[in-house]
């Protein structure tokens, strides 16, 4: 009986050890921590962006980092807590500096005939950071006499779709004379592991079923033809749809709109990694379609992006 119990105990120990090793070796999503839009708006760190004539308010991360020391402390503490749990992190300040180095790029891209498509400053930042998930952080400090506590809210957002895929919120214990990072750690610790499980579960789904993006097809007015014109014995739109089907995970996508001038593909699932284990993003994937149209039908096209997850291919010229 004792031998049987020892064997069972040994088996359980081995299984648990293998599970821990497997989890530690599993690919983790790359993450970047940013202050939430609510926090930026409350503290006066917003900017206006002209999106083709429409004024849009966006968070001004650079100004917030330069002027608010608490923000640096909060981001540093969350980065530290996530790193100890094996989640690779992208640094917001470093990503902004890289973005500044690319400032020579125009905010607007134009075709050779002068047509325009826009990309917001936050979209540009996402393209530079290349994080799988953004953690939006909101916090407030509560004061009761000499005692202080922190109320926080963490939102894990898929950087490609902006969908919330994880969340945690709560209020820490009241502490006497504690610094902000200490109060934050006290408040967050009991929630963080479950939050990370949600992040990892979402990433595992991406790994198994592909990353979700949106693909738009348009045509320039200068294009001699349209998406219903015949190419290779079928309409151009049909040829494009076949390529999308052949190059998505388990042929998963939805054609939401199709006409002679435009097509819209939603819930397009693209591989997370290619055959060389290199990360695949919407831009790289859509370039495959761009190359296919050029090589097969001699059709030039211009590829533009909105954030990481929305690709627009405009056929007819570059």
C-alpha positions in Angstrom: 0.0 0.0 0.0 2.8 2.4 0.9 4.6 1.6 -2.3 1.4 2.3 -4.3 1.0 5.6 -2.5 4.6 6.5 -3.2 4.2 5.7 -6.9 1.1 7.8 -7.1 2.8 10.7 -5.3 5.8 10.4 -7.6 3.6 10.4 -10.7 1.7 13.5 -9.5 5.0 15.3 -8.8 6.3 14.5 -12.3 3.1 15.6 -14.0 3.0 18.9 -12.1 6.7 19.5 -12.8 6.2 18.9 -16.6 3.1 21.2 -16.5 5.1 24.0 -14.9 8.0 23.6 -17.4 5.6 23.5 -20.3 3.8 26.7 -19.1 7.1 28.5 -18.5 8.3 27.6 -22.0 5.0 28.5 -23.7 5.2 31.6 -26.0 4.0 34.6 -24.2 2.3 37.7 -25.7 4.3 40.8 -25.9 2.7 43.6 -23.9 3.0 47.4 -23.5 1.6 49.3 -20.6 0.0 52.7 -21.4 -2.2 55.1 -19.3 -5.9 54.9 -20.2 -7.7 57.5 -22.2 -9.7 58.4 -19.1 -6.6 59.0 -17.0 -5.0 61.1 -19.8 -8.2 63.1 -20.2 -8.6 63.7 -16.4 -5.0 64.8 -16.1 -5.0 67.1 -19.2 -2.8 64.9 -21.5 -4.9 64.9 -24.7 -4.2 66.2 -28.2 -6.3 66.8 -31.2 -5.8 64.9 -34.4 -7.2 66.0 -37.8 -8.6 62.9 -39.4 -9.5 64.0 -42.9 -11.3 67.1 -41.6 -12.7 65.6 -38.4 -11.2 66.6 -35.1 -10.4 63.6 -32.9 -9.0 63.7 -29.3 -6.2 61.2 -28.6 -4.0 60.6 -25.5 -0.7 62.6 -25.5 1.6 59.9 -24.1 4.8 61.9 -24.7 3.6 64.9 -22.7 2.3 62.7 -19.9 5.6 60.9 -19.6 7.5 64.2 -19.6 5.4 65.9 -17.0 4.0 63.2 -14.7 6.5 61.4 -12.5 3.8 59.2 -11.0 3.0 57.8 -14.5 6.6 56.6 -14.9 6.5 55.0 -11.4 3.2 53.2 -12.2 4.4 51.9 -15.6 7.7 50.8 -14.1 5.9 48.9 -11.3 3.5 47.1 -13.6 6.4 46.3 -16.0 8.2 44.8 -13.0 5.3 42.7 -11.8 4.6 41.4 -15.3 8.3 40.6 -16.0 8.6 38.5 -12.9 5.7 36.4 -14.3 7.5 35.8 -17.6 5.6 38.2 -19.9 7.9 40.2 -22.3 7.2 43.9 -22.2 7.6 46.8 -24.6 8.5 50.1 -23.1 6.2 53.0 -24.0 8.9 55.6 -23.6 11.3 53.7 -25.9 8.5 53.2 -28.5 7.8 56.9 -28.5 11.5 57.7 -29.1 11.6 55.3 -32.0 8.5 57.0 -33.4 10.2 60.4 -33.2 13.1 59.0 -35.2 10.6 58.2 -37.9 9.0 61.6 -37.8 10.1 62.4 -41.3 7.2 60.3 -42.5 4.2 62.4 -43.4 1.0 61.9 -41.3 -0.8 61.5 -44.7 0.2 59.0 -47.4 -0.8 59.8 -51.0 -1.0 57.9 -54.2 0.8 59.2 -57.3 -2.4 60.9 -58.4 -2.8 62.7 -55.0 -5.5 60.6 -53.3 -5.1 60.5 -49.5 -5.5 57.9 -46.7 -4.8 58.8 -43.0 -3.1 57.1 -40.0 -3.5 58.6 -36.5 -0.5 59.2 -34.2 -1.7 56.3 -31.9 -1.9 54.0 -35.0 1.7 54.9 -35.8 2.7 54.1 -32.3 1.1 50.7 -32.5 3.0 50.0 -35.7 6.3 50.9 -34.0 5.6 49.1 -30.7 4.4 45.8 -32.3 2.9 44.6 -29.0 0.3 41.9 -29.1 -1.6 43.4 -26.1 -1.9 46.9 -24.7 -2.6 47.2 -20.9 -4.5 50.4 -20.3 -3.9 51.5 -16.7 -6.1 53.8 -14.6 -5.5 54.6 -11.0 -6.5 57.1 -8.3 -5.1 57.7 -4.8 -7.6 57.7 -2.0 -6.7 59.7 1.2 -8.4 59.3 4.6 -6.4 61.4 7.1 -2.9 60.0 7.2 -4.0 56.8 5.5 -3.8 56.2 1.7 -4.8 53.5 -0.7 -5.0 53.0 -4.5 -8.0 52.1 -6.6 -6.9 50.7 -10.0 -8.3 49.4 -13.2 -6.4 47.2 -15.7 -7.7 46.6 -19.2 -6.0 44.2 -21.5 -6.7 45.2 -25.1 -5.9 43.2 -28.3 -3.7 45.7 -30.1 -5.0 44.5 -33.5 -8.7 44.7 -32.8 -8.9 47.0 -29.7 -11.2 44.4 -28.1 -10.9 43.9 -24.3 -9.6 40.5 -23.6 -8.7 40.8 -19.9 -9.6 43.0 -17.0 -8.9 43.5 -13.3 -9.9 46.2 -10.8 -9.9 46.8 -7.1 -8.8 48.9 -4.1 -5.8 48.1 -2.0 -5.5 48.2 1.8 -5.1 51.6 3.5 -1.4 52.2 4.3 0.3 54.8 6.4 2.9 56.9 4.5 3.4 54.4 1.7 4.8 55.5 -1.7 2.6 55.1 -4.8 4.5 52.0 -6.2 4.1 50.2 -2.8 0.4 51.0 -2.6 -0.1 49.9 -6.3 1.7 46.6 -5.7 -0.4 45.9 -2.6 -3.6 46.6 -4.6 -2.7 44.8 -7.8 -1.0 41.6 -6.5 -4.0 39.6 -5.6 -5.6 40.2 -9.0 -2.6 40.0 -11.3 -2.3 36.2 -11.7 -5.9 35.8 -12.8 -5.4 38.8 -15.1 -2.4 37.1 -16.7 -4.3 33.9 -17.1 -6.8 35.8 -19.2 -4.1 37.4 -21.3 -2.4 34.0 -21.9 -5.7 32.3 -22.7 -6.4 34.9 -25.4 -2.9 34.5 -26.8 -3.3 30.7 -26.8 -6.4 31.2 -28.9 -4.5 33.4 -31.3 -1.8 30.8 -31.5 -4.3 28.0 -32.4 -6.8 29.9 -34.5 -4.9 32.9 -35.9 -4.8 36.6 -35.3 -7.9 38.6 -36.2 -7.6 41.5 -38.7 -9.7 43.5 -41.1 -8.9 43.8 -44.9 -10.4 46.4 -47.1 -10.1 46.4 -50.9 -10.6 49.7 -52.8 -9.7 51.0 -56.3 -8.3 54.2 -57.5 -10.4 56.2 -60.0 -7.4 55.9 -62.4 -7.8 52.1 -62.4 -8.8 50.9 -65.9 -11.4 48.4 -64.6 -13.0 47.4 -61.3 -13.4 44.5 -59.0 -16.0 42.9 -61.3 -13.6 43.0 -64.3 -12.5 39.6 -65.6 -9.0 38.4 -64.6 -8.0 34.8 -65.2 -11.5 33.8 -66.2 -13.2 35.2 -63.1 -14.0 38.5 -61.6 -11.1 40.2 -59.8 -13.0 40.3 -56.5 -13.5 36.5 -56.7 -9.7 36.0 -57.3 -9.0 38.2 -54.3 -11.5 36.2 -52.2 -9.8 32.9 -53.2 -6.4 34.2 -52.2 -7.8 35.3 -48.8 -9.3 31.9 -48.3 -6.1 30.1 -49.2 -4.0 32.2 -46.8 -6.1 32.3 -43.7 -6.0 29.9 -40.8 -8.6 27.2 -41.5 -10.0 29.5 -44.2 -11.6 31.7 -41.5 -12.9 35.0 -42.7 -16.1 36.8 -43.5 -16.9 38.8 -46.6 -19.0 41.6 -45.2 -19.2 43.8 -48.4 -18.4 43.3 -52.0 -19.1 45.6 -55.0 -17.4 46.7 -58.2 -15.5 49.4 -56.2 -14.8 47.9 -52.8 -14.6 44.8 -50.6 -14.6 44.3 -46.9 -13.2 41.2 -45.2 -13.8 41.0 -41.4 -12.8 38.4 -38.8 -9.9 37.5 -41.0 -7.7 35.0 -39.1 -4.0 35.2 -40.2 -1.2 33.0 -38.9 0.6 34.2 -35.7 3.9 33.0 -37.0 5.3 31.9 -40.4 7.2 28.7 -41.3 10.4 30.4 -40.0 8.7 31.2 -36.6 8.7 34.8 -37.5 5.8 36.9 -36.3 3.2 37.7 -39.0 1.4 41.1 -38.9 -1.4 42.5 -41.0 1.0 44.5 -43.1 3.2 41.6 -43.9 0.3 39.3 -44.7 -1.4 41.9 -46.9 1.8 42.4 -48.8 1.4 38.8 -50.0 -1.9 39.7 -51.6 -0.3 42.8 -53.1 2.5 40.7 -54.6 0.0 38.1 -55.9 -2.0 40.8 -57.8 1.2 42.2 -59.3 2.8 38.9 -60.2 -0.4 37.2 -61.5 -2.4 40.0 -63.1 0.1 42.9 -63.4 -2.0 45.1 -61.1 -0.3 47.7 -59.0 -1.7 48.5 -55.6 -1.0 50.7 -52.6 -1.0 49.2 -49.1 -1.9 51.4 -46.2 -2.5 50.6 -42.5 -4.7 51.8 -39.6 -3.0 50.5 -36.5 -1.8 46.9 -36.6 -5.0 45.2 -37.5 -6.6 47.1 -40.4 -5.1 46.8 -43.9 -6.4 48.6 -46.9 -5.2 47.6 -50.4 -6.1 50.2 -53.1 -5.7 48.7 -56.6 -4.8 50.5 -59.8 -1.6 52.3 -58.9 0.9 52.9 -56.0 
